[in-house]
């Protein structure tokens, strides 16, 4: 029973390391570590280079061509969405 719990704990550590230090899927590496071995999966994660940080892209669309009423509706929608987040 202790071996089983240790296997799961070390697999969770591999998943956490993959997620926090290598920007990879922590759950995927956790499952892989459960299947093959936490030691082998940990070595694989340690060898891999970190993935680049995900970036978000903001697109600015000019609304100059829209009527004042349409611009007001868009502004209200943006405010509504901003208050929900």
C-alpha positions in Angstrom: 0.0 0.0 0.0 2.9 2.4 0.8 4.5 1.8 -2.6 1.2 2.6 -4.3 0.8 5.9 -2.4 4.4 6.8 -3.0 4.0 6.1 -6.8 1.0 8.5 -6.9 2.8 11.1 -4.8 5.9 11.1 -7.0 3.8 11.1 -10.2 2.1 14.2 -8.8 5.5 15.8 -8.2 6.5 15.1 -11.8 3.2 16.7 -13.0 3.8 19.8 -10.8 7.4 20.2 -12.0 6.3 19.8 -15.7 3.6 22.4 -15.2 5.5 25.0 -13.2 9.0 24.7 -14.5 8.6 23.5 -18.1 5.3 25.1 -19.1 3.9 21.7 -20.1 0.7 19.9 -19.3 0.9 18.9 -15.6 -2.0 16.5 -15.9 -0.6 14.8 -19.0 2.8 14.3 -17.3 1.1 13.0 -14.2 -0.8 10.4 -16.1 2.4 9.4 -18.0 4.3 9.1 -14.8 1.5 6.9 -13.4 1.7 4.6 -16.5 5.4 4.3 -17.0 7.2 5.4 -13.9 7.6 8.6 -11.9 11.4 8.2 -12.2 11.4 7.8 -16.0 8.8 10.6 -16.5 10.8 12.8 -14.2 14.0 12.3 -16.1 12.2 13.0 -19.4 10.7 16.2 -18.0 14.1 17.3 -16.6 15.7 16.7 -20.0 13.1 18.7 -22.0 13.5 22.4 -22.5 10.8 24.7 -21.2 8.1 25.7 -23.7 7.8 29.5 -24.4 5.3 31.4 -22.3 1.9 31.7 -23.9 1.2 35.2 -25.1 -2.2 36.8 -25.6 -2.9 39.0 -28.6 -5.0 42.1 -28.4 -6.6 43.2 -31.6 -7.8 46.8 -31.8 -10.6 47.3 -34.3 -11.5 50.9 -35.1 -15.2 51.7 -34.9 -15.0 55.1 -36.5 -17.2 54.0 -39.4 -20.1 52.9 -37.1 -23.0 55.0 -36.0 -23.0 56.6 -32.6 -25.8 54.2 -31.5 -23.7 51.1 -32.6 -20.6 52.5 -30.8 -22.7 53.0 -27.6 -24.0 49.4 -27.8 -20.4 48.1 -28.2 -19.3 50.2 -25.2 -22.2 48.8 -23.1 -21.3 45.2 -24.1 -17.6 45.8 -23.2 -18.7 47.2 -19.8 -21.0 44.3 -19.2 -18.3 41.8 -20.0 -15.7 43.6 -17.9 -17.9 43.6 -14.9 -18.5 39.8 -15.1 -14.8 39.0 -15.3 
